[in-house]
Amino acid sequence: MTKQTILWADDEIDLLKAHLIFLSDKGYRVLSASNGAEALEIIKKETVDLVLLDENMPGYSGLEVLSQIKEKYPQVPVVMITKSEEEHIMEDAIGSKISDYLIKPVHPKQILSSIKKNLDNKRLISEKSAINYQQEFRLLANRISENMNAAEWADLYKKLVYWNLELERTKDNGLTEIFEAQMKDAGRMFARFVEKNYLSWIQGNQPDAPVLSHNLFRNLVLPELEGEDHLFFFLIDNLRYDQWKIIQEICADFLDTEKEDIYYSILPTATQYARNAIFAGMMPSDIEKRMPTLWKNEEDEESKNQFEEAFLTDQLKRLGLNIKCSYHKISNHGAGKKLSDQFGNLFDNRLNVIVYNFVDMLSHARTEMEIIRELADNESAYRSITRSWFEHSPLLEMLKQAANKKARIVISTDHGTICVKEPIKVIGDRQTNTNLRYKTGRNLDYNRKDVFEVKNPFDARLPKQHVSSSYIFAREDAFFAYPNNYNHYVSYYRNTFQHGGISMEEMLIPFAVLKPKM
């Protein structure tokens, strides 16, 4: 293993020989410089992992050397060492992005602690995460094989996402493969659980049924309207739980998470079903029955989600809520920027609903655009793009404005998405829908063992367009492919992110209530 290199620059370096020997004995390669110019010359020639920098040196001052190091070698951590405790010196050093600040005289173990914090922290955290996961692996495996209920599955999924994010930081390919196998086992057992219980949930036959899309608003959102607070409900389309954890981390500077829950998306886990069910407060077949001119079926050419505001208005009226409410749908950056600029006007309303479509567009773009495929070629990269978008989005600005006005905030979504890998052959007529994770139509031909089938759509409270219409759903990471031009079709869609079927990633949906930091 290559030794890490420490450069110590101090005009009294000869008096620090005992410290240098101590660090050498601890396994570091130690270089020394007696002034700033010498230190900069060494960094130019040598690969240095960390710099210990005296603040008060003749010639170049420590702050001047620090400025040049950060300009040319921004990735190198610098620990400033000084005799002075003057506040302006500390502020100048901190403003120049030092990694630590120590006051003379320094003890060797104090120096070692600072070095480890800055050089070994990631490695130590990585090793600790790996050990902890190995210890918890069997516990997770046992839970996966147990007969769990809906709430227990939601809790397990949270733990799996936690370990997914932790192991991602370890860069341990062996552990990653073990985790992926465990995640696949969990996905298989979750699909069995859903198939066994889903129709009973929908028909109201299970007292421990989870909150589903059609009762999300009534059960989780509206209770947050207590008192006279303004409530902002941000529905970020197609947001998975792991992506929510990234957004939560970014918002932590100005928002506290008061409540975090998981609810279940209805089937199909697709926007036209799940999101309409959220805003209407009804299952799709009930929406069609109550508002036949507004519900759009698969064969209709119009947009399937164009009447969400009307559905929301109707639901609030049925619930007896006479409150001032606004609804906005954001489908591009320009629309988001416009709403952000006018955000102050929304505080006249008790309830503001904002639908943000970026994550859904990202998943579709990844399928259709080669450059997005290359940028997001795995789960980690997909999350990274979500982070980059959110950090520069009007949505983040809106959340900050809502926090500044002490408003309550709810963040959720309508469904998640899964990276599909395994093709399933299916045959349907021209009226069969194009979604890769579920199919509905007449005379569908498929292997019954490969799918979850709903022969009578009314059993799942879904619209029935024709007498012989049925629905089938792909499980885990499977996707439907037609026999015609099969190889090309499979090659094009494998490893793309899709939604509509049965998986933890699509059905287990984040719901969070946030409040401004005090």
Buried (B, 14 or more C-beta within 10 A) or exposed (E): EEEBBBBBBBBEBEEBEEBBEBBEEBEBBBBBBBBBBBBBEBBEEEEBBBBBBBBBBEEBBBBEBBBBBBEEBEEBBBBBBBEEEEEEBBEBBEEBEBBBBBBEEBEBEEBBEBBEBBBBEEEEEBEEBBEEBEEEBEEBEEBBEEEBBBEEBBBBBBBBBBBBBBBBEBEBEEBBEBBEEBBEBBBEBBBEBBBEBBBEBBEEEBEEBBBBBBBBBBBBBBEBBEEEEBBBBBBBBBBBBBBBBBBBEBBEEBBEBEEBBBBBBBBBBBBBBBBBBBBBBBBBBBBBEBBEEBBBBBEEEEEBBEBBBBBBBBBBEEEEEEEEBBBBBBBEEEBBBBBBEEBEEBBEBBBBBBBBBBBBBBBBBBBEEEEBBEBBEEBBBBBBBBBEBBEEBBBBBBBBBBBEBEBBBBBBBBBBBBBBBBBBBBBBEEBBBEBBBBBBBBEBEBEEEBBBBBEEBEBBBBBBBEEEBBBBBBBBBBBBBBEEEEEEBBEEBBBBBBBBBBBBBBBBBBBBBBBBEE
